[in-house]
Amino acid sequence: MHILFFLHRIGPYHHARFTELAKNCLLTVVEILPTSMEYDWKAIDTIDNYNRLHFKNIDGKELKGKTLLREIQNLLDQLQPDAVITMGWSNRTYMAALYVARKKNIPVFSMSDSTYDHTRRYLLLEQIKKAIVTSFDGFVTAGKRSEKYLIKLGVPPRCIYKPFDVVDNAHFQSEGKVIPGFDYASPYLLCISRYIPEKNLFTLIRAYHRYLSLHPEEKTILYIIGSGPLETSLRPLVSEFPHQQIRLHPFVQYHELPPLYRHAKGLILASTSEQWGLVVNEAMAAGIPVLVSKYCGCVDDLVIDGENGWVVEPTVEGIVASLEKFFSLSSDKLREMGRKGQKIIQQFDLKDHKIAILSMIENAPKQKRKWPKFKKLIVFLRIFL
């Protein structure tokens, strides 16, 4: 079976999933924006077990209209895939892949971790989205919240498979590579995050400062690790506090993450909006407890409150309350919570993701599905807009 997969750019998480999937099929991955720098991951240079293609674009921007349709048509004619998969449905190239695959009667699927509460919803846009998502033959979705949203949009439950948002659990249990000069010996709590508004970092910093003010004997450092446009605003806030126990640290590469998690007391993610939260998978795989905002899509699937971590109200008061619970426990109890997390995350591994994809393709209807004209028109128009 030959699977053709479209996505923006292959990062280390995609590479791990594709490497596992390619054990059971012929896999070709098309990067449609290979120069995208949304994340600072180093490029994946060596790929041996699946094929990688770079899609044509102009100055790092997507093609559109007839040019895009022609490129997709030529690609599918050349490769003759048995199935097409897109990493979502939010851009023109994914819509062109959907359109051409449907026209050629090739089963076409997508990935989704969108949740209804992730952002404000508008009735007209939701109706347009419904026409698009019900044009796919199936989905691999992240968890309970994203599955519920797809069903709300009209996708039959039998066409939805899980999980989507997985990491290579074994990697985060490995030795990894230490960061030169990093102080692993001092106790620390981790927040690994892009420096963007929805990560709620200003609130997290103020909450941690308040906790330290209430408990001046606490020596645990909060490391906020990442990069992003808010860095120039975050640094002055951090520098206001004399205790120096809140520290910003530059973005960390994939191979440097395992020891960072392994030596941490726990992970905190206080986002006000988060479709899933892969850092929670990573922390649980590494065996540390997690404090996760109630607005993160993963909490319903991964966090059992008081067992392997806590579900956090992402306000100053809510974060402080969760920190009180966290720091009240002994090291032995925190390690026990971490072990419980490792058991939970075993159900969200690369093999589970691979099985979901292969099952979705295998169980898709073999006969050609009717495609209502209004749905076809909406997809077609999106290719040109």
C-alpha positions in Angstrom: 0.0 0.0 0.0 1.3 3.4 -1.0 0.3 6.4 1.3 0.9 9.9 0.2 1.0 12.4 3.1 0.9 16.2 2.9 2.2 18.5 5.7 4.0 21.8 6.1 7.4 20.6 7.2 8.8 17.4 8.7 9.9 18.0 12.3 11.3 15.4 14.8 7.8 14.4 16.0 6.5 13.8 12.4 9.7 11.9 11.6 9.3 9.5 14.5 5.7 8.8 13.4 6.5 8.4 9.7 9.4 6.1 10.5 7.1 3.8 12.4 4.3 4.0 9.8 6.8 3.2 7.0 7.4 -0.2 8.5 4.1 -1.3 7.2 3.6 0.6 3.9 5.3 2.5 1.2 5.2 6.1 2.4 5.8 9.3 0.5 5.7 12.6 2.5 5.3 15.9 0.7 6.5 19.0 2.5 4.5 21.9 1.2 6.3 24.6 3.2 9.7 23.1 3.9 11.3 26.4 4.9 8.6 27.1 7.6 10.2 28.3 10.9 7.2 28.2 13.2 9.4 26.1 15.4 13.1 26.2 15.7 13.7 22.5 15.2 16.8 21.6 13.2 16.0 20.2 9.8 15.7 16.4 9.4 18.5 15.7 7.0 18.6 11.9 6.7 15.5 10.0 5.8 16.1 6.3 4.9 12.8 4.5 5.2 10.3 6.8 3.6 10.3 9.1 0.6 10.4 12.9 1.0 9.4 15.4 -1.6 9.5 19.2 -1.5 6.4 20.8 -3.0 6.8 23.8 -5.3 6.0 27.2 -3.7 6.8 30.8 -4.4 9.0 32.6 -1.9 7.9 30.3 0.9 4.2 30.8 0.2 1.6 28.3 -0.9 0.6 28.0 -4.5 -3.1 28.5 -5.3 -5.7 28.2 -8.0 -5.1 26.4 -11.3 -1.3 26.2 -10.7 -1.9 24.4 -7.4 -4.4 22.0 -8.9 -2.1 21.2 -11.8 0.8 20.4 -9.4 -1.4 18.1 -7.3 -2.8 16.4 -10.4 0.7 15.8 -11.7 1.9 14.4 -8.4 -1.0 12.0 -8.0 -0.7 10.9 -11.6 3.0 10.2 -11.1 2.8 8.4 -7.8 -0.5 6.6 -8.1 -1.0 6.4 -4.3 -3.6 4.1 -2.7 -4.5 6.7 -0.1 -3.9 10.4 0.5 -3.6 12.0 4.0 -3.4 15.7 4.9 -2.2 17.1 8.1 -5.4 19.1 8.7 -7.8 21.0 6.4 -6.8 24.6 7.1 -5.0 25.6 3.9 -5.3 25.5 0.1 -2.8 22.7 -0.6 -4.8 20.3 1.7 -8.0 21.3 -0.1 -6.4 20.8 -3.5 -5.2 17.3 -2.4 -8.8 16.6 -1.2 -10.3 17.8 -4.4 -8.0 16.0 -6.8 -8.1 12.7 -4.8 -11.9 12.7 -4.7 -12.0 13.4 -8.4 -9.6 10.4 -9.0 -11.5 8.2 -6.6 -8.5 7.9 -4.2 -9.5 7.6 -0.6 -8.5 10.7 1.2 -8.1 11.2 5.0 -7.0 13.9 7.4 -5.6 14.4 10.9 -7.3 16.6 13.5 -6.7 17.8 17.1 -9.1 20.8 16.8 -11.6 21.2 19.7 -14.8 23.2 19.8 -13.6 25.3 22.7 -10.2 26.1 21.2 -11.4 29.4 19.8 -14.6 31.4 19.2 -16.9 29.7 16.7 -19.1 31.4 14.1 -22.2 29.7 12.6 -21.4 30.4 8.9 -17.8 29.3 9.2 -18.8 26.2 11.1 -21.2 25.3 8.2 -18.4 25.8 5.7 -16.1 23.7 7.8 -18.8 21.0 8.1 -18.9 20.7 4.3 -15.1 20.3 4.2 -14.6 17.8 6.9 -17.4 15.5 5.8 -15.8 15.4 2.4 -12.9 13.3 3.8 -13.2 9.5 4.1 -11.9 9.4 7.7 -9.9 11.1 10.4 -7.2 10.2 13.0 -7.9 12.5 15.9 -6.1 13.4 19.1 -8.5 12.4 21.8 -12.0 12.8 23.4 -12.4 16.6 22.8 -11.3 16.5 19.2 -13.4 13.4 18.5 -16.5 15.2 20.0 -15.9 18.2 17.8 -15.6 16.1 14.6 -18.9 14.4 15.5 -20.4 17.8 16.0 -19.3 18.8 12.5 -21.0 15.7 11.1 -18.2 13.1 10.8 -19.7 9.7 11.6 -18.0 8.1 14.7 -17.1 5.0 12.7 -14.8 7.2 10.5 -12.8 8.5 13.5 -9.7 6.8 14.9 -7.3 7.6 17.7 -4.7 8.6 18.6 -3.1 11.4 16.6 -1.0 13.4 19.0 1.7 10.9 20.1 5.4 11.1 20.7 8.2 8.5 20.6 7.8 7.5 24.3 11.0 5.5 24.2 13.0 8.6 23.2 11.9 10.5 26.3 13.0 7.6 28.4 16.4 7.5 26.8 19.6 9.2 27.9 19.4 12.0 25.3 22.1 14.7 25.2 22.8 17.1 28.1 22.6 20.8 27.6 26.1 22.3 28.2 26.1 24.4 31.3 22.6 23.6 32.4 22.1 23.1 36.2 20.4 19.7 36.4 21.4 19.4 40.1 19.2 22.2 41.5 15.5 21.4 41.9 13.4 22.8 39.0 9.9 22.8 37.6 9.6 22.9 33.8 7.4 24.8 31.4 8.3 24.1 27.8 6.3 26.4 25.6 6.4 28.9 22.7 6.4 32.5 23.9 2.9 33.4 22.5 -0.2 34.8 24.2 -2.2 31.7 24.5 0.5 30.0 26.6 -0.5 32.4 29.4 3.1 32.8 30.5 2.6 36.2 32.2 0.0 34.7 34.5 2.3 31.7 35.2 5.2 33.9 36.1 3.1 36.1 38.4 1.6 33.0 40.0 4.9 31.4 40.7 6.2 34.6 42.1 3.2 34.7 44.4 3.8 31.2 45.5 7.4 31.9 46.3 6.3 35.0 48.3 4.0 32.8 50.4 6.8 30.1 50.8 10.2 31.9 50.8 11.8 28.6 51.9 11.0 27.0 48.5 14.2 26.7 46.4 12.7 25.1 43.2 13.4 27.0 40.0 10.8 27.5 37.3 12.4 27.2 33.9 10.3 28.5 31.0 12.0 27.0 28.0 11.2 28.1 24.4 11.2 31.1 22.1 8.7 33.4 20.4 7.5 37.0 19.9 6.8 37.7 23.6 10.3 37.1 24.8 11.2 40.8 24.8 8.1 41.4 27.1 8.7 38.4 29.3 12.3 39.2 30.2 11.5 42.6 32.0 8.8 40.9 34.0 11.1 38.1 35.1 13.8 40.6 36.0 11.5 42.4 38.4 11.7 39.6 41.0 14.8 39.5 43.2 14.7 35.8 44.0 15.9 34.7 40.5 13.9 31.5 40.7 12.0 32.2 37.5 14.3 31.8 34.5 13.8 32.0 30.7 15.9 29.5 28.7 16.4 29.3 25.0 14.6 26.8 22.8 15.9 23.2 23.3 16.4 20.7 20.5 14.7 17.3 20.4 17.7 15.2 21.5 18.3 17.5 24.5 14.8 17.1 26.0 15.0 13.6 27.7 17.5 14.6 30.4 15.7 17.9 30.9 12.5 16.1 31.8 14.2 13.3 33.7 15.8 15.6 36.2 12.7 17.9 36.6 10.3 17.6 39.5 7.3 18.1 37.2 5.9 20.0 34.2 3.4 22.8 34.2 1.4 24.0 31.2 -1.0 26.9 32.0 -2.4 27.7 28.5 -5.7 29.5 28.0 -6.0 27.7 24.7 -4.3 24.5 23.6 -5.6 22.0 21.1 -3.6 19.2 22.8 -0.2 19.8 24.4 2.5 17.3 23.3 4.8 18.4 26.1 2.4 16.6 28.5 3.0 13.4 26.5 6.7 14.0 26.8 6.7 14.6 30.5 4.6 11.6 31.2 6.8 9.4 29.1 9.8 10.6 31.1 8.0 9.7 34.3 7.3 13.1 36.0 3.9 14.5 37.2 2.1 17.1 35.2 0.1 20.3 36.1 -2.1 21.0 33.0 -4.6 23.7 32.3 -8.2 22.7 32.0 -8.2 24.3 28.5 -5.6 21.9 27.1 -7.2 19.3 24.9 -5.2 16.4 26.4 -6.5 16.7 29.9 -9.5 14.4 29.4 -7.3 11.7 28.0 -4.1 12.0 29.9 -4.5 13.7 33.3 -6.2 11.9 36.2 -6.5 14.7 38.8 -4.5 13.8 41.9 -3.2 10.6 40.4 -0.6 11.5 37.8 -0.9 15.3 38.1 -3.5 18.0 38.4 -5.9 19.8 36.2 -5.2 23.5 36.7 -7.4 26.6 36.6 -5.1 28.9 34.6 -5.5 32.0 36.7 -3.0 33.3 39.3 -5.1 31.9 42.1 -5.7 28.6 40.4 -2.1 28.0 39.5 -1.0 28.9 43.1 -3.6 26.4 44.4 -2.2 23.6 42.2 1.4 24.5 43.2 0.3 24.2 46.9 -0.8 20.6 46.1 2.3 19.8 44.1 4.9 21.1 46.6 3.0 19.5 49.6 4.0 16.0 48.4 7.2 14.1 49.1 9.7 13.2 46.4 8.6 9.6 46.7 5.0 10.5 46.1 5.8 12.6 43.1 7.8 9.7 41.6 4.9 7.5 42.2 2.7 9.9 40.3 5.2 10.0 37.5 5.1 6.2 37.2 1.3 6.3 36.9 1.7 8.8 34.1 4.0 6.4 32.3 1.4 3.7 32.4 -1.3 6.0 31.0 0.9 7.3 28.1 1.6 3.7 27.0 -1.7 3.9 25.1 -0.5 6.9 23.2 2.6 5.6 21.4 3.9 5.5 17.8 2.5 2.0 17.3 -1.0 3.1 18.4 -0.9 6.0 15.9 0.3 3.7 13.1 -2.5 1.2 13.8 -5.1 4.0 13.8 -3.9 5.1 10.3 -3.8 1.7 8.8 -7.2 0.7 10.3 -8.8 3.9 9.0 -7.6 3.2 5.5 -8.5 -0.5 5.7 -12.0 0.2 6.9 -12.8 3.0 4.5 -15.7 2.3 2.1 -14.4 0.7 -1.1 -17.1 2.1 -3.4 -17.1 5.6 -4.7 -18.9 8.0 -2.4 -21.3 10.6 -3.7 -19.9 14.1 -3.3 -22.7 16.8 -3.2 -22.1 19.7 -5.5 -22.2 22.4 -2.8 -19.4 20.6 -0.8 -17.3 20.2 -3.9 -17.8 23.9 -4.7 -16.7 25.0 -1.2 -13.6 22.9 -1.4 -12.9 24.2 -4.9 -13.3 27.9 -3.9 -11.0 27.4 -1.0 -8.2 26.4 -3.4 -8.5 29.8 -5.1 -8.9 32.0 -2.0 
